[in-house]
Amino acid sequence: MSTTRDDANEVYDACASIPAGMVITYGDLAALVGRPTTHARTVATILGHRPNAGTSLDPLPWWRVVRSDGSLLDADQITGPREQWVNFARGKLAEEGVPFANDGRVDMDRATRMPIPEGIERKPRANQYREPEPCWKHDTVQYSCRDCVTTR
């Protein structure tokens, strides 16, 4: 997905609409702006490059957007400056009453998740598998041919 300023503004507006005490996953946020849930990484990148990030002028409640398993980052990624951001996010979420599991992740079973409003369709994940078909060079599928087997 190539992103434009309009795409980014849609993500920022949707993020700004998340009420205190609620969380949303990156995939659900993608669905909220009309993208397939497979665009979760794109949403994360857009939020990571938001204007005024890291300043007191940052108006977005970015800490309310979490991974689908409730984590904020992988444990091995929480080092250096990232550790400060994760601790900041955990503190803000705790202030807002978001429950945490013993391992430090948001407890997604007990947390109040922002609902996707009716009328916004969750676009299905792209079909990850295509049945191999012979390419223009072969009459039957040749599994050693990259044109016949497009699932690699």
C-alpha positions as CSV (number, residue, x, y, z in Angstrom):
1,M,0.0,0.0,0.0
2,S,1.5,3.3,-0.9
3,T,0.4,6.0,1.5
4,T,-0.5,9.6,0.8
5,R,-1.0,12.5,3.2
6,D,-4.8,11.9,3.0
7,D,-4.2,8.2,4.2
8,A,-2.1,9.5,7.0
9,N,-4.6,12.1,8.0
10,E,-7.4,9.4,8.1
11,V,-5.2,7.3,10.4
12,Y,-4.5,10.4,12.6
13,D,-8.2,11.3,12.8
14,A,-9.2,7.7,13.6
15,C,-6.5,7.5,16.3
16,A,-7.7,10.8,17.8
17,S,-11.2,9.4,18.1
18,I,-10.2,6.6,20.4
19,P,-11.8,7.4,23.8
20,A,-9.7,7.2,27.1
21,G,-9.8,3.8,28.6
22,M,-10.3,2.0,25.3
23,V,-7.7,0.3,23.1
24,I,-7.7,-0.7,19.4
25,T,-5.4,-3.0,17.5
26,Y,-3.4,-1.8,14.5
27,G,-5.5,-4.1,12.3
28,D,-8.8,-2.7,13.6
29,L,-7.5,0.8,13.1
30,A,-6.7,-0.1,9.5
31,A,-10.3,-1.4,9.1
32,L,-11.6,1.8,10.7
33,V,-10.0,3.8,7.9
34,G,-11.3,1.4,5.2
35,R,-8.2,-0.7,4.7
36,P,-7.8,-4.5,5.1
37,T,-6.5,-5.6,8.5
38,T,-3.4,-6.8,6.7
39,H,-2.4,-3.1,6.5
40,A,-1.7,-3.1,10.3
41,R,2.1,-2.5,9.7
42,T,1.3,0.5,7.4
43,V,-0.9,2.0,10.1
44,A,1.9,1.4,12.7
45,T,4.4,3.1,10.4
46,I,2.1,6.1,9.8
47,L,1.6,6.5,13.6
48,G,5.4,6.2,14.1
49,H,6.0,9.1,11.7
50,R,3.2,11.3,13.0
51,P,3.8,15.1,13.2
52,N,5.1,16.4,16.5
53,A,6.0,12.9,17.6
54,G,7.9,13.0,20.9
55,T,6.9,16.6,21.8
56,S,4.3,18.1,24.0
57,L,2.5,19.2,20.8
58,D,1.7,15.6,19.9
59,P,-2.2,15.5,20.1
60,L,-2.7,11.8,19.2
61,P,-3.3,9.2,21.9
62,W,-1.0,6.7,20.1
63,W,-0.6,4.6,23.2
64,R,-4.2,3.4,22.8
65,V,-3.2,1.5,19.7
66,V,-1.7,-1.9,20.5
67,R,-0.8,-5.2,18.8
68,S,-3.4,-7.8,18.4
69,D,-1.9,-9.8,21.3
70,G,-1.9,-6.7,23.6
71,S,1.8,-6.1,23.4
72,L,3.3,-2.8,22.7
73,L,6.6,-4.1,21.2
74,D,8.5,-7.5,21.2
75,A,10.4,-7.9,24.5
76,D,13.7,-7.8,22.6
77,Q,12.8,-4.5,21.0
78,I,12.2,-2.7,24.3
79,T,15.7,-1.1,24.8
80,G,17.1,2.4,24.9
81,P,14.7,5.1,23.9
82,R,12.0,2.6,23.0
83,E,11.9,1.5,26.6
84,Q,10.9,5.1,27.6
85,W,8.1,5.1,25.1
86,V,6.8,1.7,26.2
87,N,6.9,2.7,29.9
88,F,5.1,6.0,29.0
89,A,2.4,4.1,27.1
90,R,2.0,1.6,29.9
91,G,1.7,4.4,32.4
92,K,-0.9,6.3,30.4
93,L,-3.0,3.1,29.8
94,A,-2.8,2.2,33.5
95,E,-4.0,5.8,34.4
96,E,-6.9,5.3,32.0
97,G,-7.9,2.0,33.7
98,V,-6.8,-0.4,30.9
99,P,-6.1,-3.9,32.5
100,F,-2.8,-5.6,32.0
101,A,-1.8,-9.3,32.1
102,N,1.0,-10.5,34.3
103,D,3.5,-10.4,31.4
104,G,3.0,-6.7,30.8
105,R,0.7,-6.9,27.8
106,V,-2.7,-5.3,27.7
107,D,-5.2,-8.0,28.7
108,M,-7.2,-8.1,25.5
109,D,-9.9,-10.3,27.0
110,R,-10.7,-7.8,29.8
111,A,-9.8,-4.5,28.0
112,T,-12.5,-2.3,26.5
113,R,-11.8,-2.4,22.8
114,M,-13.0,0.4,20.5
115,P,-15.8,-1.0,18.4
116,I,-15.7,-0.7,14.6
117,P,-18.9,1.3,13.8
118,E,-21.6,-0.4,11.7
119,G,-21.3,0.5,8.0
120,I,-17.6,0.0,8.0
121,E,-16.8,-3.3,6.5
122,R,-13.9,-5.3,7.7
123,K,-12.1,-6.1,4.4
124,P,-11.0,-9.7,4.4
125,R,-7.4,-10.7,4.4
126,A,-5.9,-11.1,1.0
127,N,-5.9,-14.7,-0.2
128,Q,-2.4,-15.8,0.7
129,Y,-2.5,-19.0,-1.4
130,R,-3.0,-19.4,-5.1
131,E,-3.3,-22.7,-6.8
132,P,-0.2,-23.2,-9.0
133,E,-1.0,-22.9,-12.7
134,P,1.3,-23.7,-15.7
135,C,2.9,-20.6,-17.0
136,W,3.2,-19.6,-20.7
137,K,6.3,-21.9,-21.1
138,H,4.8,-25.1,-19.8
139,D,1.8,-27.4,-20.3
140,T,1.9,-28.7,-16.8
141,V,3.0,-27.0,-13.5
142,Q,6.7,-27.1,-13.1
143,Y,7.4,-26.5,-9.4
144,S,11.0,-25.4,-10.2
145,C,9.7,-22.6,-12.4
146,R,9.0,-19.3,-10.6
147,D,6.4,-18.3,-13.1
148,C,4.4,-21.5,-12.6
149,V,4.5,-21.4,-8.8
150,T,3.6,-17.8,-7.8
151,T,3.0,-18.6,-4.1
152,R,6.7,-18.2,-3.2
